[in-house]
Amino acid sequence: MDQSAAVDEIVVDLSHANAVERALGNLSAADRTKLHLSPRPPERRARDERLGLALLEIEYVEGFEPTSPAPVRAILKHIRDEFRAKYRWSPTMGRNRVLSHVGAGNHADDAAGGTSYIQGGGLLPTSYIQGGAKAASYIQGGGGGFPQSVNSMPKSVARPTAGRGVQVAVLDTPIFPNEAIAGGYLASKDSRLMPNKRGHFYLAGHSTFVTGLIAAKAPGAAIQVHGVLHPSNAGAKVWDVAVAMTSLIGTGTDVLNLSMGCFTSDDEPPLVLMRAVDALTPDVVIVAAAGNYRGLKNRNGKPISARPFWPGALDNVVAVGGLAQNGRLATFSPDYPWVDLYAHAKDLTSTYIQGTVTFPDPPATGASDWPPKSAQFDVAATWSGTSFAAGTVSGAIAARTVPGRRPAGRALQEILLDADSDITRHP
């Protein structure tokens, strides 16, 4: 395809993919003009048998730059209408969703540029929630505010054998080899964040922080880290994340931690994430962040209304909201019916990048609490966000799971029945 032309991606049920490709290829010249489509046929970029989906790339005419999800929605509607007119039926398909930042939207330049993310945290003073516009869709992980360096980890109170034999998967950024959790996790070469004299962007430490929280609760668990989010911006295409999820099928994974999430412009669940969740459950307990967007405003200055946050809002996913140190709802945490559990999410301490960490430039209006351009971190950091509440819950479930005797689902129920647990159904 012409690299100068804008593209969009749609996902289609594998059994319907050929029919949709033919329909797109057979559009009349008038329909292509109306839909701003190039005469080039759609290109099948990927297929995944476990998801039961194909990923199709469609190209717009040169010079047309979509600035909202409206063009691809119009294309999908046109194809559906054609099928309904002929067969009183339409194929299962949808956008490779334009997804947004979990908690506080994107950085200001992202919002202006239209790039969309699915993100697991973020409480930046310059943040926005946005529906996005570009063809590329992202899934992103982050944390609330900025991490701050501390000199030591809190003393563990967990039994060293807690979680023995349990497998926990963490889909996140690559993990930094922090000495405090050495030997406590497994990660391929591509999923490791190596030391860098120039430093790492602060979001790159997200996985290390989450993994430390899980290990603190379940030091005996086998934690497998999959670095699906890019360390430079904690982002990845949502299709790639879903494929990584389904790669866990048959691996013996008990708990999957997804400290990430997304909005959709129509508030409907993304087809790709629905398929991935359905493929994994009920064998795997999936724990996801609830987001950090309560009380924030969008880039037009309007308060963010109650919205479902995916995959947390899916029925088979445990969505985790955040509590402040006093046990009350954290100011940034949503409190909606689809949020299943709440755990501490404010000023948590965990493992982090060791060495130089860089931060974004402050907003033009200034911010008194903005960190310096770079800072040195030792063993640990404090950070806030429902990303980290999710990690705590994943660790607690793993700690109570006993392979062959007490599955992760039952361990979750025991936590809910434990009056002394710091994890609760209601803030």
C-alpha positions as CSV (number, residue, x, y, z in Angstrom):
1,M,0.0,0.0,0.0
2,D,1.0,3.6,-0.6
3,Q,2.8,4.6,2.6
4,S,1.8,8.3,2.0
5,A,-1.9,7.4,2.2
6,A,-3.8,7.1,5.5
7,V,-5.1,3.7,6.5
8,D,-7.5,2.3,9.0
9,E,-7.8,-1.2,10.4
10,I,-10.9,-3.3,10.9
11,V,-11.3,-6.7,12.6
12,V,-13.6,-9.3,11.0
13,D,-14.7,-12.8,12.1
14,L,-12.6,-15.3,10.2
15,S,-15.6,-17.0,8.7
16,H,-16.8,-13.7,7.3
17,A,-13.5,-12.3,6.2
18,N,-13.6,-13.4,2.6
19,A,-17.1,-12.0,2.1
20,V,-16.1,-8.6,3.6
21,E,-13.0,-8.4,1.5
22,R,-15.0,-9.1,-1.6
23,A,-17.6,-6.4,-0.6
24,L,-14.9,-3.9,0.0
25,G,-13.2,-4.7,-3.3
26,N,-16.4,-4.5,-5.3
27,L,-17.5,-1.0,-4.1
28,S,-18.5,1.2,-7.0
29,A,-16.4,4.3,-7.9
30,A,-19.2,6.5,-6.5
31,D,-19.2,4.7,-3.2
32,R,-15.4,4.9,-2.9
33,T,-15.5,8.6,-3.6
34,K,-18.2,9.0,-0.9
35,L,-16.2,6.9,1.6
36,H,-12.8,8.5,0.7
37,L,-11.5,5.0,-0.2
38,S,-8.6,4.3,-2.4
39,P,-9.2,1.9,-5.4
40,R,-6.7,-0.5,-3.8
41,P,-8.3,-3.7,-2.4
42,P,-8.1,-4.3,1.4
43,E,-5.0,-6.1,2.7
44,R,-5.3,-8.9,5.2
45,R,-2.6,-7.9,7.7
46,A,-3.1,-10.8,10.2
47,R,-5.3,-13.6,11.3
48,D,-5.5,-15.4,14.6
49,E,-7.3,-18.7,14.9
50,R,-7.6,-18.4,18.7
51,L,-9.3,-15.1,18.4
52,G,-11.2,-16.2,15.4
53,L,-10.5,-12.9,13.8
54,A,-8.7,-11.4,10.8
55,L,-7.2,-7.9,10.7
56,L,-7.9,-6.0,7.5
57,E,-6.2,-2.8,6.4
58,I,-8.1,-0.3,4.2
59,E,-6.5,2.6,2.5
60,Y,-8.0,6.1,2.0
61,V,-7.4,8.2,-1.1
62,E,-4.1,10.1,-1.0
63,G,-4.5,13.4,0.7
64,F,-7.4,12.4,2.9
65,E,-6.5,12.3,6.6
66,P,-9.2,11.0,9.0
67,T,-9.5,13.3,12.0
68,S,-12.1,11.2,13.9
69,P,-13.4,7.6,13.9
70,A,-16.3,8.7,11.6
71,P,-14.8,7.6,8.3
72,V,-14.2,4.0,9.3
73,R,-17.6,3.9,11.0
74,A,-19.1,5.1,7.7
75,I,-17.3,2.3,5.8
76,L,-18.5,-0.4,8.3
77,K,-22.1,0.9,8.2
78,H,-22.0,0.9,4.4
79,I,-20.9,-2.7,4.2
80,R,-23.3,-3.8,6.9
81,D,-26.2,-2.1,5.1
82,E,-25.3,-3.9,1.9
83,F,-25.3,-7.3,3.5
84,R,-28.6,-6.6,5.4
85,A,-30.2,-5.5,2.1
86,K,-29.2,-8.7,0.4
87,Y,-29.3,-11.3,3.2
88,R,-31.1,-9.7,6.2
89,W,-27.8,-10.4,8.0
90,S,-24.5,-8.6,8.5
91,P,-21.0,-10.0,9.3
92,T,-19.3,-9.7,12.7
93,M,-16.8,-7.0,12.4
94,G,-15.6,-3.7,14.0
95,R,-12.8,-1.2,14.1
96,N,-9.4,-2.1,15.4
97,R,-10.6,0.3,18.1
98,V,-9.4,3.8,18.5
99,L,-8.6,3.6,22.2
100,S,-7.7,6.1,24.8
101,H,-5.6,6.6,27.9
102,V,-6.8,4.8,31.0
103,G,-6.9,7.4,33.5
104,A,-6.2,10.9,32.4
105,G,-6.1,10.8,28.7
106,N,-3.0,11.4,26.6
107,H,-0.4,14.0,26.9
108,A,-1.3,17.3,25.4
109,D,0.6,16.7,22.2
110,D,-1.1,13.3,21.8
111,A,-4.5,14.8,22.2
112,A,-3.7,17.5,19.6
113,G,-2.3,14.9,17.2
114,G,-5.2,12.5,17.6
115,T,-3.1,9.4,18.5
116,S,-5.1,7.1,20.7
117,Y,-4.1,4.9,23.6
118,I,-5.4,2.3,25.9
119,Q,-3.5,3.0,29.1
120,G,-3.2,1.7,32.6
121,G,-2.9,4.8,34.7
122,G,-1.8,8.4,34.4
123,L,-2.7,11.5,36.3
124,L,-0.8,14.2,34.6
125,P,-1.8,17.8,35.0
126,T,-1.9,18.2,31.2
127,S,-3.8,15.1,30.5
128,Y,-6.9,14.6,28.4
129,I,-9.4,11.9,27.7
130,Q,-9.9,11.6,24.0
131,G,-11.7,9.3,21.6
132,G,-8.8,9.5,19.1
133,A,-8.7,9.8,15.4
134,K,-5.7,8.1,13.8
135,A,-6.0,4.7,12.2
136,A,-3.5,3.2,14.5
137,S,-5.0,2.0,17.8
138,Y,-3.0,1.6,20.9
139,I,-3.2,-0.1,24.3
140,Q,-1.1,1.6,26.9
141,G,0.0,1.2,30.5
142,G,0.9,4.0,32.9
143,G,0.7,5.0,36.5
144,G,-1.0,7.8,38.5
145,G,1.1,10.9,38.6
146,F,4.8,10.5,38.6
147,P,6.9,7.9,40.6
148,Q,9.1,9.2,43.4
149,S,12.4,7.5,44.4
150,V,12.6,5.9,47.9
151,N,15.7,4.1,49.4
152,S,14.2,0.8,50.4
153,M,11.3,-1.6,50.0
154,P,8.9,-2.2,52.8
155,K,9.5,-5.4,54.8
156,S,7.5,-8.3,53.3
157,V,4.9,-9.8,55.6
158,A,3.9,-12.6,53.1
159,R,4.9,-16.2,53.7
160,P,7.8,-17.1,51.5
161,T,5.9,-20.0,50.1
162,A,2.7,-18.1,49.3
163,G,1.7,-18.7,45.8
164,R,4.0,-21.7,45.3
165,G,3.2,-23.5,42.0
166,V,0.9,-20.7,40.8
167,Q,1.5,-19.1,37.4
168,V,0.8,-15.4,37.1
169,A,1.1,-13.6,33.7
170,V,1.8,-9.9,33.5
171,L,1.2,-8.2,30.1
172,D,2.9,-4.8,30.4
173,T,6.1,-3.0,29.6
174,P,9.4,-4.9,29.6
175,I,10.7,-5.5,33.1
176,F,13.8,-3.9,34.5
177,P,16.2,-6.4,36.3
178,N,15.7,-4.9,39.7
179,E,17.8,-6.7,42.3
180,A,14.9,-6.8,44.8
181,I,12.9,-9.2,42.7
182,A,15.8,-11.0,41.0
183,G,14.8,-14.7,40.5
184,G,11.2,-13.9,41.2
185,Y,10.0,-13.6,37.6
186,L,10.6,-15.0,34.1
187,A,10.9,-12.8,31.0
188,S,12.2,-13.4,27.5
189,K,15.0,-11.2,26.1
190,D,12.5,-9.0,24.3
191,S,10.6,-8.6,27.6
192,R,13.5,-7.3,29.6
193,L,14.4,-3.6,30.0
194,M,18.2,-3.4,30.1
195,P,20.1,-0.6,31.9
196,N,20.7,2.5,29.8
197,K,23.2,5.2,30.7
198,R,20.9,7.8,29.0
199,G,18.1,6.6,31.2
200,H,14.5,5.4,30.6
201,F,11.3,7.2,30.3
202,Y,9.3,6.9,33.6
203,L,6.5,4.8,32.1
204,A,9.0,2.1,31.2
205,G,9.1,1.2,34.9
206,H,5.4,0.3,35.0
207,S,5.9,-3.4,34.7
208,T,8.7,-3.5,37.3
209,F,6.4,-1.7,39.7
210,V,3.4,-4.0,39.1
211,T,5.5,-7.2,39.3
212,G,7.0,-6.1,42.6
213,L,3.5,-5.7,44.0
214,I,2.5,-9.2,42.9
215,A,5.7,-10.7,44.2
216,A,5.2,-9.0,47.6
217,K,1.9,-10.8,48.0
218,A,2.9,-14.1,46.4
219,P,6.7,-14.5,46.6
220,G,6.4,-18.2,45.7
221,A,4.5,-17.6,42.5
222,A,6.0,-18.0,39.0
223,I,5.5,-14.6,37.4
224,Q,5.8,-14.5,33.6
225,V,6.3,-11.0,32.2
226,H,5.3,-10.3,28.6
227,G,6.6,-7.0,27.4
228,V,3.8,-6.1,25.0
229,L,3.8,-2.3,25.8
230,H,6.6,-0.2,24.3
231,P,8.9,1.3,27.0
232,S,9.0,4.7,25.3
233,N,5.3,5.4,25.7
234,A,3.9,2.2,27.2
235,G,1.9,1.7,24.1
236,A,1.0,-1.1,21.7
237,K,-1.5,-2.0,19.1
238,V,-4.6,-3.5,20.7
239,W,-4.5,-6.4,18.2
240,D,-1.0,-7.4,19.5
241,V,-2.2,-7.3,23.1
242,A,-5.1,-9.6,22.3
243,V,-2.9,-12.0,20.5
244,A,-0.5,-12.0,23.5
245,M,-3.5,-12.8,25.7
246,T,-4.6,-15.8,23.7
247,S,-1.0,-17.1,23.6
248,L,-1.5,-18.0,27.2
249,I,-4.1,-20.6,26.4
250,G,-3.0,-24.0,27.6
251,T,0.1,-22.7,29.4
252,G,-1.3,-23.3,32.9
253,T,-1.7,-19.6,33.7
254,D,-3.8,-19.1,36.8
255,V,-4.0,-15.3,37.0
256,L,-3.5,-12.7,34.2
257,N,-2.8,-9.1,35.3
258,L,-3.8,-6.4,32.8
259,S,-2.9,-3.0,34.4
260,M,-4.3,-1.3,31.3
261,G,-7.6,-0.5,29.8
262,C,-9.5,1.7,27.3
263,F,-12.5,3.7,26.4
264,T,-14.3,3.4,23.0
265,S,-16.0,6.3,21.3
266,D,-19.4,4.4,21.3
267,D,-18.8,2.8,24.7
268,E,-19.2,-0.6,23.2
269,P,-16.7,-3.3,24.1
270,P,-13.9,-3.9,21.6
271,L,-14.5,-7.1,19.6
272,V,-10.8,-8.1,19.9
273,L,-10.7,-7.8,23.7
274,M,-14.0,-9.6,24.0
275,R,-12.7,-12.5,22.0
276,A,-9.5,-12.7,24.0
277,V,-11.2,-12.7,27.3
278,D,-13.7,-15.3,26.2
279,A,-10.9,-17.5,25.0
280,L,-9.1,-17.4,28.4
281,T,-11.9,-17.6,30.9
282,P,-13.0,-19.3,33.1
283,D,-9.7,-21.2,33.3
284,V,-7.8,-17.9,34.0
285,V,-8.8,-15.2,36.4
286,I,-8.2,-11.9,34.6
287,V,-7.6,-8.8,36.7
288,A,-7.6,-5.3,35.1
289,A,-7.3,-1.7,36.2
290,A,-10.5,0.3,36.6
291,G,-8.8,3.5,35.4
292,N,-7.8,6.8,36.9
293,Y,-10.2,9.3,35.3
294,R,-12.8,10.2,38.0
295,G,-12.9,14.0,38.4
296,L,-10.9,14.7,35.3
297,K,-11.9,16.8,32.3
298,N,-11.6,16.2,28.6
299,R,-9.7,18.4,26.2
300,N,-12.8,20.6,25.8
301,G,-12.9,21.2,29.5
302,K,-16.0,19.1,30.2
303,P,-16.0,16.6,33.1
304,I,-15.5,12.9,32.1
305,S,-18.9,11.2,32.5
306,A,-19.4,7.7,33.7
307,R,-18.2,5.4,31.0
308,P,-17.4,1.7,30.7
309,F,-13.6,1.0,30.7
310,W,-12.5,-2.0,28.8
311,P,-11.5,-4.8,29.5
312,G,-12.3,-4.1,33.1
313,A,-16.0,-3.6,32.4
314,L,-16.4,-7.0,30.7
315,D,-18.3,-9.5,32.7
316,N,-15.5,-12.1,33.0
317,V,-12.8,-9.6,34.1
318,V,-12.1,-8.4,37.7
319,A,-12.0,-4.6,37.5
320,V,-10.0,-3.1,40.4
321,G,-10.6,0.4,41.7
322,G,-8.4,2.4,44.0
323,L,-8.5,3.3,47.7
324,A,-6.6,6.0,49.5
325,Q,-4.6,5.2,52.6
326,N,-7.5,5.9,54.8
327,G,-9.6,3.3,53.1
328,R,-11.8,5.7,51.3
329,L,-12.2,5.9,47.5
330,A,-9.1,7.5,45.9
331,T,-9.9,10.8,44.3
332,F,-8.9,9.5,40.8
333,S,-10.7,6.1,41.0
334,P,-14.0,5.4,39.3
335,D,-16.8,4.0,41.4
336,Y,-19.2,2.5,38.9
337,P,-21.2,-0.8,38.9
338,W,-18.8,-2.6,36.7
339,V,-15.9,-2.1,39.2
340,D,-15.7,-5.3,41.1
341,L,-13.1,-4.7,43.8
342,Y,-11.1,-2.0,45.5
343,A,-7.5,-2.1,46.9
344,H,-5.0,0.5,48.0
345,A,-3.8,2.6,45.1
346,K,-2.3,5.7,46.6
347,D,1.4,6.2,47.3
348,L,2.3,2.5,47.1
349,T,5.9,1.4,47.3
350,S,7.3,-1.2,44.9
351,T,10.3,-2.1,42.8
352,Y,11.2,0.2,39.9
353,I,13.9,1.2,37.4
354,Q,17.4,1.5,39.0
355,G,19.4,4.4,37.5
356,T,18.4,7.5,35.5
357,V,14.7,8.1,34.8
358,T,13.5,10.9,32.5
359,F,10.2,12.8,32.6
360,P,8.2,14.8,30.1
361,D,8.5,18.5,29.8
362,P,6.2,20.5,32.1
363,P,3.1,22.2,30.6
364,A,3.3,25.7,29.2
365,T,1.3,27.0,32.1
366,G,3.8,25.5,34.6
367,A,3.2,23.1,37.4
368,S,4.7,23.4,40.9
369,D,4.8,19.7,41.5
370,W,6.4,18.7,38.2
371,P,9.5,16.6,38.4
372,P,12.9,17.6,37.0
373,K,13.9,16.5,33.5
374,S,15.6,13.5,35.0
375,A,16.2,11.9,38.4
376,Q,18.1,9.0,39.9
377,F,16.3,6.0,41.3
378,D,17.7,3.3,43.5
379,V,15.8,0.2,44.5
380,A,12.2,1.4,44.8
381,A,9.6,4.1,44.1
382,T,6.2,5.3,45.4
383,W,3.5,5.6,42.7
384,S,-0.3,5.8,42.6
385,G,-3.0,4.4,40.3
386,T,-5.5,1.6,39.8
387,S,-2.8,-0.1,37.7
388,F,-1.1,-0.9,41.0
389,A,-4.3,-1.8,42.9
390,A,-4.8,-4.4,40.2
391,G,-1.3,-5.8,40.8
392,T,-2.0,-6.0,44.5
393,V,-5.2,-8.0,43.8
394,S,-3.5,-10.3,41.4
395,G,-0.8,-11.1,44.0
396,A,-3.5,-11.7,46.7
397,I,-5.3,-14.1,44.5
398,A,-2.1,-15.9,43.6
399,A,-1.2,-16.1,47.3
400,R,-4.4,-18.0,48.1
401,T,-4.4,-20.3,45.1
402,V,-3.2,-23.9,45.6
403,P,-2.8,-25.7,42.3
404,G,-4.9,-28.8,42.2
405,R,-6.8,-28.0,45.4
406,R,-7.9,-24.3,45.3
407,P,-8.2,-22.7,41.9
408,A,-7.7,-19.0,41.4
409,G,-11.5,-18.4,41.1
410,R,-12.1,-19.9,44.5
411,A,-9.2,-18.0,46.0
412,L,-10.8,-14.8,44.7
413,Q,-14.1,-15.7,46.5
414,E,-12.2,-16.4,49.7
415,I,-10.7,-13.0,49.6
416,L,-14.1,-11.4,49.2
417,L,-15.4,-13.4,52.3
418,D,-12.4,-12.4,54.4
419,A,-13.4,-9.6,56.7
420,D,-9.7,-8.8,57.5
421,S,-8.7,-8.5,53.9
422,D,-7.5,-5.0,52.7
423,I,-9.4,-5.8,49.5
424,T,-13.0,-5.0,49.5
425,R,-16.1,-4.9,47.3
426,H,-17.0,-1.4,48.3
427,P,-14.9,1.7,49.2
